Amino acid sequence: MPLFPRKGAASIAALLAAAAISFTAPAAFAGKADDTLNAAFAAEPEPLDSYKIAGRQGLILARHVYDGLLYKDLDTGEIVPALAESWERTGPLTMEFTLRKGVKFHNGADFTADDVVETLNTVITPEYGTRYAISVDWIESVEKLDDYKVRINMSKPFAGAVEMLADALPIYPHEAFAAGGSEGMAKNPIGTGPYKLVEQEPGIRYVFERFEDHYEGSPKGKPAIKNIVVRTIPEMNTQYAELMSGKLDWIWRIPPDQASRLESRVNVLSAPIMRIAYVGFAPLANGGDTPIANADVRRAMIHAVNRQAIVDAFAGGASKVLNTPCNPAQFGCEQDVATYAYDPELAKTMLADAGYGDGFQIEMIFAAMPRPVAEAVAADLAKVGIDVVLNEQQYAAGVGKWRAKELPAFFSNWGSYGIGDVVFILSNFFGGGADDLVQDKEVQEWVTTGDTATEDSVRLENYSKAVKKIADEAYWMPMYNFNVNYGLNPDLVFTPHPDEFARWWLSSWQ
């Protein structure tokens, strides 16, 4: 669920000064002229098999190509029919879906129950390697009842099941998927979505064309904009220049200081999101032979980091220091927890009492976070005697080391699929799976009970216990919640949403 680009090295002030000479008259924005939305990401989108993607970039593109059985209207919070025209719970562990007729895939194939059965029964297998187990491990099997009706048999009660079916589990054409698998879908993405991919240089450039046969009644509707071109442009200053000159219509994740300087030239929108930054501690790393295994060391590290100063310098806007391993906007994110104020002198005392008065060295991998933020954390820890060796990795590589228990600290961010429920974060990091580097059996039990309960009161009670213990034991150093700045062509109508999914199918021109 992560990704955040690095800042450009060049001065935005210098860039704007150099560009000013071309702004004596308004820029001619080309996107509207040829009905093509030109967008850019700083980070490369991953191959477009939704089940293997971690970063928002690839998932945004994928959601324009693919559809799920259901769809969540973020403006109302309502779950509505998509490829399924209706559904019902037929038992504690069964759901049945009546499928929509007349739906076409981009290759002309008809959508039927075979597509649902083939897709979901494939991605739930361990061999397939779905990136996040929480998204599919609640599915035991999927049965075809007739050509337009399927039953999902659940392996366990899961409070987030309907949320996951709302566009997070896309349906692939069964014949193409059976023949090519994940690699085939990434090479030639075929969906039923509002746009079809007509050209791609993987990781570099993607060209989409409005799918004129997108089914009637789709909650995504018929897009107003005909074409979309998305490019990877790692250097943010290049993005700013192209946005101001009219070569780009949409960019995002603009740092606060640079957003304020762009406001006089383009339309800048700022919006809160569900994503949070965190430093995860791994008491079990290297077989437990690490200072991080000591809870007082972890507590001291949190006291040592001036998180408010980091928020002020790098996040701004609506971002706030967090004390919990979740977003306060999420259901079940208990706020009455132990807190750790910035107090470097207390941190030194705690380290000395724990036997580390002379300090120690640790490696911290950071992924999908700007280097200056990681450097700020390391600098604060250095002041209390902790020498942090920073190791920047791509997210997938970083997670590999994290899961292999090869390092004691990991700095990244998590978006919970943009969903306001702790079921999409606590389970992933504290529920006993591959990303649980704590393996606290008591916390796991509380999280599992919360994830499987049908009554909100039971869920809240158990999540509260889990969050409180995670804070008490300082298993995480929660950092802050994110907001996102978007830079837009003034002619583009675009509505941001807290799940960080750009819904270009809802966009239009002024």
C-alpha positions as CSV (number, residue, x, y, z in Angstrom):
1,M,0.0,0.0,0.0
2,P,2.9,2.3,0.0
3,L,4.7,4.8,-2.1
4,F,6.0,8.3,-1.8
5,P,8.5,9.9,-4.3
6,R,11.8,11.6,-3.4
7,K,12.0,15.3,-3.7
8,G,13.8,16.8,-6.7
9,A,17.2,18.1,-6.0
10,A,16.9,21.4,-8.0
11,S,15.4,24.5,-6.5
12,I,11.8,25.0,-7.3
13,A,12.3,28.7,-6.9
14,A,14.9,28.7,-9.6
15,L,12.7,26.6,-11.8
16,L,9.8,29.0,-11.5
17,A,12.0,32.0,-12.1
18,A,13.3,30.3,-15.3
19,A,9.9,29.4,-16.4
20,A,8.3,32.8,-15.7
21,I,9.4,34.2,-19.0
22,S,7.0,31.9,-20.7
23,F,4.1,32.9,-18.5
24,T,3.5,36.4,-19.7
25,A,0.4,34.8,-21.4
26,P,-1.6,31.8,-20.2
27,A,-0.2,28.4,-21.2
28,A,-1.9,26.5,-24.0
29,F,-3.0,23.3,-22.2
30,A,-2.9,20.6,-24.8
31,G,-4.9,18.0,-22.9
32,K,-8.2,19.6,-23.4
33,A,-7.5,20.4,-27.0
34,D,-7.1,16.7,-28.1
35,D,-9.2,15.2,-25.3
36,T,-6.2,13.5,-23.7
37,L,-5.5,13.6,-20.0
38,N,-1.7,13.7,-19.6
39,A,-0.6,12.5,-16.2
40,A,2.7,11.6,-14.5
41,F,4.0,9.6,-11.6
42,A,7.5,9.9,-10.1
43,A,7.7,6.2,-9.3
44,E,7.3,3.4,-11.9
45,P,3.9,1.6,-11.8
46,E,4.3,-2.1,-11.2
47,P,3.1,-4.7,-13.8
48,L,-0.6,-4.4,-14.1
49,D,-1.8,-7.6,-12.3
50,S,-3.7,-6.0,-9.5
51,Y,-3.0,-9.0,-7.2
52,K,0.7,-8.4,-7.3
53,I,0.8,-4.6,-7.0
54,A,1.8,-2.8,-3.8
55,G,2.1,0.8,-5.0
56,R,-0.8,3.2,-5.7
57,Q,0.6,4.0,-9.2
58,G,0.0,0.6,-10.7
59,L,-3.3,0.1,-8.8
60,I,-4.6,3.4,-10.1
61,L,-3.9,2.3,-13.7
62,A,-5.4,-1.1,-13.0
63,R,-8.7,0.2,-11.7
64,H,-9.2,2.0,-15.0
65,V,-8.8,-1.3,-16.8
66,Y,-10.5,-3.8,-14.5
67,D,-13.7,-4.0,-12.5
68,G,-14.7,-5.9,-9.4
69,L,-17.9,-7.6,-8.4
70,L,-18.8,-4.5,-6.3
71,Y,-17.8,-0.9,-6.1
72,K,-17.6,1.6,-3.3
73,D,-18.9,5.1,-3.9
74,L,-16.4,7.1,-1.8
75,D,-18.6,10.2,-1.9
76,T,-21.5,8.4,-0.1
77,G,-19.6,5.4,1.5
78,E,-22.1,3.1,-0.1
79,I,-21.2,-0.3,-1.6
80,V,-23.0,-0.7,-4.9
81,P,-23.3,-3.4,-7.6
82,A,-20.7,-3.5,-10.3
83,L,-20.1,-6.8,-12.2
84,A,-22.5,-8.4,-9.8
85,E,-26.0,-6.8,-10.1
86,S,-26.9,-8.1,-6.6
87,W,-25.6,-10.2,-3.7
88,E,-26.6,-11.6,-0.4
89,R,-25.2,-13.5,2.6
90,T,-26.7,-16.9,2.5
91,G,-25.0,-18.2,5.7
92,P,-22.3,-17.3,8.2
93,L,-19.6,-18.3,5.7
94,T,-21.3,-18.0,2.3
95,M,-22.2,-15.1,-0.1
96,E,-24.0,-15.5,-3.4
97,F,-23.7,-13.1,-6.3
98,T,-26.0,-12.7,-9.3
99,L,-23.9,-11.4,-12.1
100,R,-24.6,-8.7,-14.6
101,K,-25.4,-9.9,-18.2
102,G,-24.3,-8.1,-21.3
103,V,-20.8,-7.2,-20.0
104,K,-17.9,-7.4,-22.5
105,F,-14.2,-7.6,-21.8
106,H,-11.9,-5.4,-23.9
107,N,-11.0,-8.4,-26.1
108,G,-14.7,-8.9,-26.9
109,A,-15.2,-11.9,-24.7
110,D,-18.5,-12.1,-22.7
111,F,-18.3,-11.8,-18.9
112,T,-19.8,-14.9,-17.1
113,A,-19.4,-16.9,-13.9
114,D,-16.5,-18.7,-15.4
115,D,-14.4,-15.5,-15.2
116,V,-15.2,-15.0,-11.5
117,V,-14.5,-18.7,-10.6
118,E,-11.2,-18.8,-12.6
119,T,-9.9,-15.5,-11.2
120,L,-10.7,-15.9,-7.6
121,N,-9.9,-19.6,-7.3
122,T,-6.5,-18.9,-8.9
123,V,-5.4,-15.9,-6.8
124,I,-6.3,-17.5,-3.5
125,T,-3.7,-20.3,-4.0
126,P,-0.3,-19.9,-2.3
127,E,1.4,-20.7,-5.6
128,Y,-0.1,-17.6,-7.2
129,G,1.6,-15.3,-4.7
130,T,-1.0,-12.6,-4.2
131,R,1.0,-9.7,-2.7
132,Y,-1.3,-9.2,0.4
133,A,-2.7,-12.3,1.9
134,I,-5.3,-10.3,3.9
135,S,-7.0,-9.5,0.6
136,V,-7.8,-13.1,-0.3
137,D,-7.1,-15.5,2.6
138,W,-10.7,-15.2,3.8
139,I,-11.9,-17.0,0.6
140,E,-12.0,-20.8,0.7
141,S,-13.4,-21.4,-2.7
142,V,-15.7,-20.0,-5.4
143,E,-18.5,-22.1,-7.0
144,K,-20.3,-21.6,-10.2
145,L,-24.1,-22.0,-9.6
146,D,-25.0,-21.1,-13.2
147,D,-23.7,-19.0,-16.0
148,Y,-24.5,-15.8,-14.1
149,K,-24.5,-16.8,-10.4
150,V,-21.6,-17.7,-8.1
151,R,-21.1,-18.6,-4.5
152,I,-18.1,-17.5,-2.4
153,N,-17.3,-19.9,0.4
154,M,-15.4,-18.1,3.2
155,S,-12.6,-19.8,5.1
156,K,-13.3,-17.6,8.1
157,P,-15.5,-14.7,9.0
158,F,-13.9,-11.5,7.8
159,A,-15.3,-8.0,8.5
160,G,-13.6,-6.6,5.4
161,A,-14.9,-9.1,2.9
162,V,-17.4,-6.8,1.1
163,E,-14.9,-3.9,1.1
164,M,-12.3,-6.1,-0.6
165,L,-14.8,-7.2,-3.3
166,A,-15.5,-3.5,-4.0
167,D,-12.9,-3.1,-6.8
168,A,-9.9,-4.4,-4.9
169,L,-10.4,-8.0,-6.3
170,P,-10.7,-7.4,-10.1
171,I,-12.1,-10.1,-12.4
172,Y,-10.0,-11.3,-15.3
173,P,-11.2,-13.1,-18.5
174,H,-11.0,-16.8,-17.7
175,E,-9.5,-18.0,-21.0
176,A,-6.7,-15.4,-21.2
177,F,-6.0,-15.7,-17.5
178,A,-5.8,-19.5,-17.5
179,A,-3.5,-19.4,-20.5
180,G,-1.1,-16.6,-19.4
181,G,-1.5,-16.3,-15.7
182,S,-0.1,-13.3,-13.9
183,E,2.6,-12.6,-16.4
184,G,0.1,-12.7,-19.2
185,M,-2.3,-10.2,-17.5
186,A,0.6,-7.9,-16.8
187,K,1.8,-8.0,-20.4
188,N,-1.7,-7.7,-21.9
189,P,-4.1,-6.4,-19.3
190,I,-7.7,-7.2,-20.3
191,G,-10.6,-6.1,-18.2
192,T,-14.2,-4.8,-18.4
193,G,-13.3,-1.3,-17.1
194,P,-14.0,2.1,-18.5
195,Y,-10.6,2.3,-20.3
196,K,-8.7,-0.2,-22.2
197,L,-4.9,-0.2,-22.4
198,V,-3.8,0.3,-26.0
199,E,-0.1,0.8,-25.6
200,Q,2.5,0.4,-22.8
201,E,6.2,0.6,-22.2
202,P,6.1,-1.1,-18.8
203,G,7.1,1.2,-16.0
204,I,7.6,4.1,-18.5
205,R,4.5,5.0,-20.5
206,Y,0.9,3.9,-20.7
207,V,-1.8,4.9,-23.2
208,F,-5.5,4.3,-22.4
209,E,-8.5,4.7,-24.6
210,R,-12.1,5.0,-23.5
211,F,-13.8,1.6,-23.8
212,E,-17.0,2.5,-25.8
213,D,-18.5,-0.9,-24.9
214,H,-18.2,-0.4,-21.1
215,Y,-21.4,-1.9,-19.7
216,E,-24.5,0.0,-19.1
217,G,-25.2,0.6,-15.4
218,S,-21.5,0.6,-14.4
219,P,-21.0,2.6,-11.2
220,K,-17.9,4.1,-12.9
221,G,-20.1,5.5,-15.6
222,K,-19.0,6.5,-19.1
223,P,-15.8,8.6,-18.9
224,A,-16.0,12.1,-20.3
225,I,-12.4,12.1,-21.4
226,K,-11.5,10.0,-24.3
227,N,-7.8,9.2,-23.8
228,I,-5.3,9.1,-21.0
229,V,-1.5,9.0,-21.3
230,V,0.5,8.3,-18.1
231,R,4.3,8.7,-18.0
232,T,6.9,8.0,-15.3
233,I,8.9,11.2,-14.7
234,P,11.2,10.6,-11.7
235,E,12.4,14.2,-11.5
236,M,9.7,16.3,-9.8
237,N,11.0,19.6,-11.2
238,T,10.5,18.2,-14.7
239,Q,6.9,17.4,-13.8
240,Y,6.4,21.0,-12.5
241,A,7.8,22.4,-15.7
242,E,5.6,20.3,-17.9
243,L,2.6,21.0,-15.8
244,M,3.1,24.7,-16.1
245,S,3.8,24.5,-19.8
246,G,0.7,22.5,-20.5
247,K,2.4,19.2,-21.4
248,L,0.9,17.6,-18.3
249,D,-2.6,17.9,-16.8
250,W,-2.2,16.0,-13.6
251,I,0.6,15.3,-11.0
252,W,0.5,14.4,-7.4
253,R,2.4,14.1,-4.1
254,I,3.9,17.6,-4.4
255,P,5.8,18.5,-1.2
256,P,4.0,21.3,0.8
257,D,6.7,24.0,0.2
258,Q,6.7,23.4,-3.5
259,A,2.9,23.2,-3.7
260,S,2.7,26.7,-2.3
261,R,5.0,28.0,-4.9
262,L,3.1,26.4,-7.7
263,E,-0.3,27.8,-6.7
264,S,0.0,31.0,-8.7
265,R,0.7,29.0,-11.9
266,V,-1.6,26.0,-11.8
267,N,-4.5,24.6,-9.8
268,V,-3.2,23.0,-6.6
269,L,-5.6,20.8,-4.5
270,S,-4.7,19.4,-1.1
271,A,-6.6,16.5,0.3
272,P,-6.3,14.2,3.4
273,I,-5.8,10.5,2.9
274,M,-5.8,7.3,4.9
275,R,-2.1,6.7,4.6
276,I,0.2,6.8,7.6
277,A,4.0,6.8,8.0
278,Y,5.6,4.5,10.6
279,V,8.8,3.0,11.8
280,G,8.3,-0.7,12.4
281,F,10.4,-2.4,15.0
282,A,11.4,-6.1,14.7
283,P,12.2,-7.6,18.1
284,L,12.7,-11.0,16.4
285,A,15.3,-9.8,13.9
286,N,18.5,-11.7,13.8
287,G,17.1,-14.3,16.2
288,G,16.3,-11.6,18.8
289,D,20.0,-10.6,19.0
290,T,19.2,-6.9,18.7
291,P,18.8,-4.0,21.1
292,I,15.3,-3.6,19.5
293,A,14.3,-6.7,21.4
294,N,14.3,-4.6,24.6
295,A,11.0,-2.7,25.0
296,D,12.7,0.2,26.9
297,V,15.1,0.7,24.0
298,R,12.1,0.9,21.6
299,R,10.4,3.4,24.0
300,A,13.6,5.5,24.2
301,M,13.8,5.6,20.4
302,I,10.4,7.1,20.1
303,H,11.2,9.7,22.9
304,A,14.3,10.6,20.9
305,V,12.6,11.5,17.6
306,N,11.1,15.0,17.3
307,R,8.1,13.8,15.3
308,Q,6.3,17.1,15.4
309,A,9.3,18.9,13.9
310,I,9.4,16.3,11.1
311,V,5.6,16.8,10.5
312,D,6.1,20.5,10.3
313,A,9.0,20.3,8.0
314,F,7.9,17.5,5.6
315,A,4.2,16.9,5.8
316,G,2.3,20.1,6.7
317,G,-1.3,20.6,6.0
318,A,-3.7,18.3,7.9
319,S,-0.9,15.9,8.9
320,K,-0.5,15.2,12.6
321,V,1.8,13.2,14.8
322,L,0.2,9.8,15.5
323,N,0.4,7.7,18.7
324,T,-1.4,4.6,17.3
325,P,-0.5,2.0,14.6
326,C,-3.5,3.1,12.5
327,N,-5.2,6.2,11.2
328,P,-7.5,8.0,13.7
329,A,-10.1,8.2,11.0
330,Q,-10.4,4.4,10.9
331,F,-13.0,2.4,12.7
332,G,-11.4,0.7,15.7
333,C,-8.4,3.0,15.9
334,E,-8.3,3.5,19.7
335,Q,-6.8,6.8,20.7
336,D,-6.5,6.3,24.5
337,V,-3.1,4.8,24.4
338,A,0.4,5.3,25.8
339,T,2.2,8.3,24.3
340,Y,5.9,9.2,24.0
341,A,6.6,12.9,24.0
342,Y,9.8,14.2,22.5
343,D,12.4,14.0,25.3
344,P,15.9,13.2,24.3
345,E,17.3,13.4,27.8
346,L,14.8,10.9,29.0
347,A,15.7,8.7,26.0
348,K,19.4,8.8,27.0
349,T,18.5,7.8,30.6
350,M,16.3,4.9,29.4
351,L,19.1,3.7,27.1
352,A,21.6,3.8,29.9
353,D,19.3,1.9,32.3
354,A,18.8,-0.7,29.5
355,G,22.5,-1.2,29.2
356,Y,23.1,0.9,26.2
357,G,24.6,4.1,27.7
358,D,27.3,4.0,25.0
359,G,24.8,3.7,22.3
360,F,24.7,1.2,19.5
361,Q,24.4,0.9,15.7
362,I,21.4,-0.4,13.8
363,E,20.4,-0.6,10.1
364,M,17.1,0.9,9.1
365,I,15.7,0.2,5.6
366,F,13.4,2.9,4.3
367,A,11.2,2.4,1.3
368,A,8.5,4.6,-0.3
369,M,9.6,7.5,2.0
370,P,11.6,10.6,1.0
371,R,15.3,10.4,2.0
372,P,15.2,13.7,3.9
373,V,12.5,12.3,6.3
374,A,14.6,9.2,7.0
375,E,17.6,11.3,7.5
376,A,15.7,13.5,10.0
377,V,14.8,10.4,12.0
378,A,18.4,9.1,11.9
379,A,19.7,12.5,13.0
380,D,17.5,12.6,16.1
381,L,18.5,9.1,17.0
382,A,22.2,10.0,16.6
383,K,21.8,12.7,19.2
384,V,21.1,10.0,21.9
385,G,23.9,7.7,20.7
386,I,22.1,5.5,18.2
387,D,24.0,5.3,14.9
388,V,21.4,4.5,12.2
389,V,22.7,3.1,8.9
390,L,20.1,4.1,6.3
391,N,19.5,1.6,3.5
392,E,17.1,2.9,0.8
393,Q,15.3,0.1,-1.1
394,Q,12.4,-0.2,-3.5
395,Y,9.4,-1.3,-1.6
396,A,9.3,-4.9,-2.8
397,A,13.0,-5.4,-2.0
398,G,12.6,-3.8,1.4
399,V,9.7,-6.0,2.3
400,G,11.7,-9.0,1.3
401,K,14.4,-8.2,3.9
402,W,11.7,-7.2,6.4
403,R,10.0,-10.5,6.1
404,A,13.3,-12.4,6.2
405,K,13.9,-10.9,9.7
406,E,17.2,-9.5,8.5
407,L,16.9,-6.0,10.0
408,P,15.6,-4.4,13.2
409,A,13.8,-1.4,11.8
410,F,11.8,-0.5,8.6
411,F,10.6,3.0,7.8
412,S,7.7,3.1,5.3
413,N,4.0,4.0,4.9
414,W,0.8,2.1,4.6
415,G,-2.5,3.1,3.0
416,S,-4.9,0.4,4.2
417,Y,-6.4,0.2,0.7
418,G,-7.7,3.7,1.5
419,I,-10.4,2.1,3.7
420,G,-11.4,3.6,7.0
421,D,-11.3,0.4,9.1
422,V,-8.3,-1.0,11.1
423,V,-9.0,-4.5,9.7
424,F,-6.8,-3.4,6.8
425,I,-3.8,-2.5,8.9
426,L,-3.7,-4.3,12.2
427,S,-4.1,-7.8,10.6
428,N,-1.3,-7.1,8.2
429,F,1.3,-6.1,10.7
430,F,0.2,-7.7,14.0
431,G,-2.1,-10.6,12.9
432,G,0.6,-13.3,12.7
433,G,1.4,-13.1,9.0
434,A,4.6,-12.5,7.1
435,D,4.7,-8.8,7.9
436,D,4.2,-9.4,11.7
437,L,7.7,-9.0,13.0
438,V,6.4,-8.9,16.6
439,Q,4.5,-12.2,16.8
440,D,2.7,-11.3,20.0
441,K,0.2,-14.1,20.5
442,E,-2.1,-12.0,22.7
443,V,-2.2,-9.2,20.2
444,Q,-2.8,-11.7,17.4
445,E,-5.8,-13.1,19.3
446,W,-7.4,-9.7,19.8
447,V,-6.9,-8.7,16.2
448,T,-8.3,-12.0,14.9
449,T,-11.3,-11.7,17.1
450,G,-11.9,-8.2,15.9
451,D,-11.5,-9.2,12.3
452,T,-14.0,-12.0,12.5
453,A,-16.7,-10.6,14.8
454,T,-20.0,-9.4,13.3
455,E,-20.9,-7.0,16.2
456,D,-19.2,-3.7,16.2
457,S,-19.0,-3.6,20.0
458,V,-17.0,-6.8,20.0
459,R,-14.7,-5.5,17.3
460,L,-14.1,-2.2,19.1
461,E,-13.3,-4.0,22.4
462,N,-10.7,-6.3,20.9
463,Y,-9.1,-3.7,18.6
464,S,-8.8,-1.4,21.6
465,K,-6.9,-4.0,23.6
466,A,-4.6,-4.7,20.6
467,V,-3.8,-1.1,19.9
468,K,-3.2,-0.3,23.6
469,K,-0.7,-3.1,23.9
470,I,1.1,-2.2,20.7
471,A,1.5,1.3,22.1
472,D,2.5,0.1,25.6
473,E,5.2,-2.2,24.1
474,A,6.3,0.4,21.5
475,Y,6.2,-2.2,18.8
476,W,5.9,0.7,16.3
477,M,7.0,4.3,16.2
478,P,3.9,5.8,14.5
479,M,4.9,8.9,12.6
480,Y,2.1,10.9,11.0
481,N,-0.9,10.8,8.7
482,F,-0.5,12.0,5.1
483,N,-2.2,14.5,2.9
484,V,-1.6,14.8,-0.8
485,N,-1.1,17.8,-3.0
486,Y,-2.3,17.5,-6.6
487,G,-1.2,19.8,-9.4
488,L,-3.8,20.2,-12.1
489,N,-4.4,21.8,-15.5
490,P,-6.9,24.6,-14.6
491,D,-9.2,23.2,-17.3
492,L,-9.3,19.7,-15.6
493,V,-12.2,18.8,-13.2
494,F,-10.7,16.3,-10.8
495,T,-12.0,15.2,-7.4
496,P,-9.5,13.6,-4.9
497,H,-10.5,10.9,-2.6
498,P,-9.0,9.7,0.7
499,D,-8.2,6.2,-0.7
500,E,-5.6,7.8,-3.0
501,F,-7.2,6.2,-6.1
502,A,-7.3,8.8,-8.9
503,R,-10.7,8.3,-10.5
504,W,-10.0,9.8,-13.9
505,W,-13.1,8.1,-15.2
506,L,-15.0,10.8,-13.2
507,S,-12.9,13.6,-14.6
508,S,-13.9,16.1,-17.3
509,W,-12.8,19.3,-18.9
510,Q,-14.1,22.7,-17.8
